[in-house]
Amino acid sequence: MFDWLLPEDHAISVIKSDHDRLKNWFDEYEAADKPAERKKIVADVLMALKLHAAMEEEIFYPAVRPHVGAEQMNESDEEHHVARVLVAELDAHAGDSGHLDAKFTVLMENIRHHIDEEEEQVLPKAQEMKIDFEALGRQMIARRGELLRTGVPDDAEHMMVARTGKQDDTPAKAARKASPRKSATKHVTAKRKRAPARRKSAAASTKRRAARR
Protein backbone atom coordinates (compact mmCIF):
# COMPACT_ATOMS: atom_id res chain seq x y z
CA MET A 1 0.00 0.00 0.00
CA PHE A 2 1.25 3.48 -0.83
CA ASP A 3 2.70 5.40 2.12
CA TRP A 4 1.38 8.95 2.38
CA LEU A 5 3.44 9.73 5.51
CA LEU A 6 5.89 12.06 3.81
CA PRO A 7 7.38 15.46 4.72
CA GLU A 8 5.07 18.41 4.06
CA ASP A 9 7.33 19.85 1.39
CA HIS A 10 7.69 16.52 -0.42
CA ALA A 11 6.28 17.00 -3.95
CA ILE A 12 3.85 14.10 -3.53
CA SER A 13 2.63 15.54 -0.21
CA VAL A 14 2.01 18.89 -1.90
CA ILE A 15 -0.11 17.18 -4.56
CA LYS A 16 -1.96 15.00 -2.04
CA SER A 17 -2.74 18.01 0.13
CA ASP A 18 -4.28 19.79 -2.88
CA HIS A 19 -6.30 16.68 -3.72
CA ASP A 20 -7.72 16.43 -0.20
CA ARG A 21 -8.64 20.11 -0.18
CA LEU A 22 -10.45 19.79 -3.52
CA LYS A 23 -12.38 16.71 -2.42
CA ASN A 24 -13.49 18.51 0.74
CA TRP A 25 -14.73 21.46 -1.32
CA PHE A 26 -16.64 19.10 -3.60
CA ASP A 27 -18.38 17.54 -0.60
CA GLU A 28 -19.22 20.99 0.77
CA TYR A 29 -20.63 22.08 -2.60
CA GLU A 30 -22.92 19.07 -2.79
CA ALA A 31 -24.13 19.68 0.77
CA ALA A 32 -24.63 23.45 0.32
CA ASP A 33 -28.15 24.73 -0.31
CA LYS A 34 -27.48 28.48 -0.57
CA PRO A 35 -26.47 29.92 -3.99
CA ALA A 36 -23.99 32.35 -2.40
CA GLU A 37 -22.26 29.52 -0.56
CA ARG A 38 -21.99 27.44 -3.72
CA LYS A 39 -20.69 30.41 -5.70
CA LYS A 40 -17.89 30.95 -3.15
CA ILE A 41 -16.90 27.26 -3.31
CA VAL A 42 -16.84 27.34 -7.13
CA ALA A 43 -14.52 30.37 -7.09
CA ASP A 44 -12.18 28.69 -4.58
CA VAL A 45 -12.11 25.46 -6.58
CA LEU A 46 -11.40 27.17 -9.91
CA MET A 47 -8.45 29.10 -8.47
CA ALA A 48 -7.09 26.01 -6.71
CA LEU A 49 -7.32 23.96 -9.90
CA LYS A 50 -5.47 26.58 -11.94
CA LEU A 51 -2.66 26.76 -9.38
CA HIS A 52 -2.50 22.97 -9.01
CA ALA A 53 -2.40 22.39 -12.76
CA ALA A 54 0.38 24.94 -13.23
CA MET A 55 2.54 23.34 -10.53
CA GLU A 56 2.06 19.86 -11.93
CA GLU A 57 2.47 20.70 -15.61
CA GLU A 58 5.44 23.03 -15.21
CA ILE A 59 7.39 21.16 -12.53
CA PHE A 60 6.13 17.74 -11.40
CA TYR A 61 5.03 16.12 -14.66
CA PRO A 62 8.25 16.86 -16.58
CA ALA A 63 10.30 15.47 -13.69
CA VAL A 64 8.45 12.14 -13.42
CA ARG A 65 7.37 11.55 -17.04
CA PRO A 66 10.45 9.49 -18.05
CA HIS A 67 9.80 6.96 -15.26
CA VAL A 68 6.00 6.93 -15.13
CA GLY A 69 5.81 6.54 -18.91
CA ALA A 70 4.42 8.49 -21.83
CA GLU A 71 1.12 6.59 -22.06
CA GLN A 72 0.08 7.33 -18.48
CA MET A 73 1.36 10.89 -18.54
CA ASN A 74 -0.33 11.63 -21.88
CA GLU A 75 -3.62 10.55 -20.32
CA SER A 76 -2.98 12.88 -17.38
CA ASP A 77 -2.25 15.71 -19.82
CA GLU A 78 -5.55 15.15 -21.62
CA GLU A 79 -7.49 14.99 -18.35
CA HIS A 80 -5.98 18.37 -17.45
CA HIS A 81 -7.01 19.72 -20.86
CA VAL A 82 -10.64 18.62 -20.43
CA ALA A 83 -10.74 20.13 -16.93
CA ARG A 84 -9.24 23.42 -18.16
CA VAL A 85 -11.93 23.78 -20.83
CA LEU A 86 -14.62 23.45 -18.14
CA VAL A 87 -12.73 25.84 -15.84
CA ALA A 88 -12.47 28.40 -18.66
CA GLU A 89 -16.19 28.17 -19.43
CA LEU A 90 -17.07 28.51 -15.75
CA ASP A 91 -14.72 31.51 -15.48
CA ALA A 92 -16.51 33.10 -18.45
CA HIS A 93 -19.95 32.25 -16.99
CA ALA A 94 -20.85 30.68 -20.34
CA GLY A 95 -24.39 29.31 -20.20
CA ASP A 96 -27.40 29.83 -17.93
CA SER A 97 -27.35 29.10 -14.19
CA GLY A 98 -28.70 25.58 -14.66
CA HIS A 99 -25.99 24.67 -17.13
CA LEU A 100 -23.30 26.30 -14.97
CA ASP A 101 -24.33 24.07 -12.08
CA ALA A 102 -24.30 21.04 -14.39
CA LYS A 103 -20.92 22.09 -15.78
CA PHE A 104 -19.41 22.29 -12.30
CA THR A 105 -20.86 18.88 -11.47
CA VAL A 106 -19.17 17.43 -14.56
CA LEU A 107 -15.94 19.15 -13.54
CA MET A 108 -16.14 17.56 -10.08
CA GLU A 109 -16.68 14.13 -11.62
CA ASN A 110 -13.68 14.58 -13.90
CA ILE A 111 -11.41 15.80 -11.12
CA ARG A 112 -12.44 13.00 -8.77
CA HIS A 113 -11.56 10.49 -11.47
CA HIS A 114 -8.26 12.25 -12.15
CA ILE A 115 -7.36 12.28 -8.45
CA ASP A 116 -8.12 8.57 -8.06
CA GLU A 117 -6.04 7.66 -11.08
CA GLU A 118 -3.16 9.90 -10.10
CA GLU A 119 -3.04 8.58 -6.53
CA GLU A 120 -3.37 4.95 -7.58
CA GLN A 121 -1.04 4.94 -10.60
CA VAL A 122 1.04 8.07 -11.17
CA LEU A 123 2.23 8.96 -7.67
CA PRO A 124 3.22 5.44 -6.51
CA LYS A 125 5.16 4.94 -9.74
CA ALA A 126 6.80 8.36 -9.44
CA GLN A 127 7.94 7.69 -5.87
CA GLU A 128 10.15 4.88 -7.13
CA MET A 129 12.43 7.51 -8.64
CA LYS A 130 15.67 8.46 -6.89
CA ILE A 131 15.24 12.23 -7.05
CA ASP A 132 15.02 14.98 -4.45
CA PHE A 133 11.24 15.16 -4.04
CA GLU A 134 11.52 17.72 -1.25
CA ALA A 135 13.45 20.13 -3.47
CA LEU A 136 10.83 19.51 -6.17
CA GLY A 137 8.06 20.21 -3.68
CA ARG A 138 9.68 23.48 -2.62
CA GLN A 139 9.81 24.54 -6.27
CA MET A 140 6.10 23.79 -6.59
CA ILE A 141 5.22 25.71 -3.43
CA ALA A 142 7.32 28.68 -4.60
CA ARG A 143 5.61 28.64 -8.00
CA ARG A 144 2.18 28.64 -6.39
CA GLY A 145 3.18 31.64 -4.26
CA GLU A 146 4.41 33.47 -7.34
CA LEU A 147 1.17 32.83 -9.23
CA LEU A 148 -0.87 34.03 -6.26
CA ARG A 149 1.09 37.29 -6.30
CA THR A 150 1.15 37.89 -10.06
CA GLY A 151 -2.01 36.08 -11.18
CA VAL A 152 -2.43 32.94 -13.25
CA PRO A 153 -1.89 33.68 -16.96
CA ASP A 154 -4.60 32.57 -19.37
CA ASP A 155 -3.99 29.15 -20.84
CA ALA A 156 -4.92 28.01 -24.37
CA GLU A 157 -8.36 26.87 -23.20
CA HIS A 158 -9.18 30.28 -21.67
CA MET A 159 -8.08 32.01 -24.86
CA MET A 160 -10.23 29.64 -26.93
CA VAL A 161 -13.32 30.37 -24.81
CA ALA A 162 -12.56 34.11 -24.90
CA ARG A 163 -12.50 34.03 -28.72
CA THR A 164 -15.96 32.49 -28.88
CA GLY A 165 -17.39 34.94 -26.35
CA LYS A 166 -20.16 34.19 -23.87
CA GLN A 167 -22.22 32.28 -26.39
CA ASP A 168 -24.22 29.16 -25.80
CA ASP A 169 -21.60 26.49 -25.19
CA THR A 170 -24.10 23.70 -24.64
CA PRO A 171 -25.51 21.93 -27.74
CA ALA A 172 -28.76 21.09 -25.96
CA LYS A 173 -29.68 24.78 -25.75
CA ALA A 174 -29.36 25.25 -29.49
CA ALA A 175 -31.50 22.19 -30.08
CA ARG A 176 -34.26 23.57 -27.86
CA LYS A 177 -34.41 26.79 -29.90
CA ALA A 178 -35.83 24.95 -32.93
CA SER A 179 -39.63 24.81 -32.65
CA PRO A 180 -40.87 21.20 -33.02
CA ARG A 181 -44.23 22.56 -34.24
CA LYS A 182 -42.63 24.53 -37.05
CA SER A 183 -40.48 21.58 -38.04
CA ALA A 184 -43.54 19.33 -38.15
CA THR A 185 -45.47 21.90 -40.23
CA LYS A 186 -42.61 22.09 -42.74
CA HIS A 187 -42.58 18.31 -43.01
CA VAL A 188 -46.35 18.13 -43.68
CA THR A 189 -46.14 20.97 -46.24
CA ALA A 190 -43.35 19.21 -48.07
CA LYS A 191 -45.40 16.00 -48.22
CA ARG A 192 -48.35 17.93 -49.64
CA LYS A 193 -46.15 19.47 -52.32
CA ARG A 194 -44.89 16.06 -53.35
CA ALA A 195 -48.40 14.58 -53.56
CA PRO A 196 -49.56 16.40 -56.79
CA ALA A 197 -46.35 15.35 -58.47
CA ARG A 198 -47.07 11.72 -57.65
CA ARG A 199 -50.67 12.09 -58.96
CA LYS A 200 -49.41 13.61 -62.22
CA SER A 201 -46.95 10.78 -62.63
CA ALA A 202 -49.68 8.20 -62.06
CA ALA A 203 -52.00 9.90 -64.61
CA ALA A 204 -49.24 9.96 -67.22
CA SER A 205 -48.57 6.27 -66.65
CA THR A 206 -52.29 5.48 -67.17
CA LYS A 207 -52.34 7.42 -70.46
CA ARG A 208 -49.28 5.54 -71.77
CA ARG A 209 -50.89 2.18 -71.00
CA ALA A 210 -54.13 3.28 -72.79
CA ALA A 211 -52.16 4.41 -75.87
CA ARG A 212 -50.39 1.03 -76.11
CA ARG A 213 -53.75 -0.72 -76.18
N, C-alpha and C positions, 0 to 999 in steps of 0.2 A: 504493500500500500504506500502511496506517495506521502512523504513527510513534509507537512506544511510548517513545522517548527523551525523557522529560519530567521536570521536577523532581519530587523525592520527595513534596513536599506538594501537587502538582497533583492535583485531585480524580480525574482519570482514572487517575493513577498509584496513588492510594490504592486504587481499585477493582481495578485490574489486579494489584496486590500481593496483595490478598485472594484473588482468583481463583487465582493461582498457588499460594498456600499451600493452598487447598482441594483443588486438583487433586493436589498432592503427597500430602496426607493420604489422598485416595482411593486413590492408587496404593499407599501403604503399607498401607492396610486390606486391599486385595486380595492383597497379598503376605504379610500376617501370618498365622501359623498358631496363635498362642497366644491363647486367649480374653481374657486380661488385657490383652494388647497391643491387641487390637481394641476392647475396652471403653474404653480410654484414648483411642484415636483418635476413637471415636464421641463421647465427651464433649467433646473439643477441637473437633470439627467442629460440633456442635450450638451451642456457645457462639459460635464464630466466625460461624456463619450468622445467629444472632440479632443480633449486633453489626453485621454487614454489612448486614442488611436494615434495621435501624433507621437507619443512616447514609444509606442510599440513599433510603428512603421519606420520611424527615423533611427531608433536605437536598438530595440530588442530583437525585432525580426531579422535585420541584417546580420546580427551577431550569431543567431542560432540557426539560421536557414541552412548552412552547409551540413549541419549534423541532423537536424530534424527532417530535412529532405524537401525537395522542390514540390512534390505532389501535395503534401500536407500544408506547406506554407502558401502555395498558390491558392488552395481552398480558403485559408485564413484571409488572404488578400481579398478574395472575391466576397467573402462574408463582410469584410470591412466596407467594401464598395457598396454593397446593397444597403448596409446600415447608414452610410453617409448620404445616400440618395434620400432616404426617409428623413434623416436629420435635416438635410437641406430644405426639404419640402415643409417640414414642421417649422423650421426657422422662418420660412417665407409665408407661413400661415396659408399655404395653398389648399383650397378646399373649404367646405363649410364645417361647422363645429362637429357635426356627426362624423364626417370623414376624417377630421383631425383626430378625434378620439380613436377611431378605428385604425388610423395610421400609426398612432402611438402604441396601440395594442399589438399591431404587427411588428413594430420595432422591438417591443419587449420580448415577443416570441423569438425573434431572430437573435437578439442578444443573449437570451437565456441558452439557446442552442449553441451559440458561439462560445459562451463561457464553459458550458459542459464539455464541449469538444476540446477546447484549449486546455482545460484542467485535467482532462483524462488522457490526452494524447500529446499535445505540444509541450506543455511544461515538464512532465516527467521525462520526456525524451531530451529536452533541452538541458535538464539538470545533470545529465550524464557527462556533459562537456566539462573540460578542465579549464575553465576561464574564471576570471575574477567577477563573480556575479554581484558582489557588493559594490565594486567600482562602477559596474554597469547600472546598478540601481541608483547610485548617486547621480549619474549622468541623467537618468530618467527623471528623478526628482528635481534636478536643476532645470531641466528643460520645461517641466510643468510650471515651475515658478516663473520662468522667463515668459512663457505664453500667457500666464495670468497677468503679468505686468504689461505686456505689449499687445495682447489680444491674439486670438487664433486666426491666422490668415485663411481666406476662403480657399477651399480645395476645389478640384475640378467639378465635383458634384454640385457644390454651391453655385459655381459660375454657370453651370448648365441650367440649373433651375432659375437663376437670375435672368438668363437670356430668354427663357420662355415666359417670364413674368408670372403674376399670380393668376394664371388661368386654371381652368378645371384640369386637374392632374389625374382624375379618376374616370376611367372609361365608362363606368356605370352611369355617371351623371349625364354624359353626352347621349347615351342610349335613351335615357328617360325623357330627353327633350323632344324626341320624335313622337308625334301624336299617333297612337295606334289606330285611332278612328280615321285620321286622314290617310294613313297607309292602307287601311282596309278599303276606304272609298276609292282610292286610286286603283287598287287591284280589281274591284268590281267594275269600274269604268273601263279599264283596259279589256276586261273580258267581254263587255258589251260591244266595244269597238271591233273586237275580233269576230263576234257572232255574225254580222252581216256579210263579212268576207267569206265565212264558211258557207252561208246560205247561197251566195252568188256562185261559189265553186260547185256546190251541189246541183244548182239549176243548170249550170253549163254542162256538167257531166250528164244530166238527164237528156239535154238537147242532143249531145253527141251520140248517145245510144239510140235516140229516136231517128236521127239522120241515117245511121248505119242500117236500120231496119228498112 
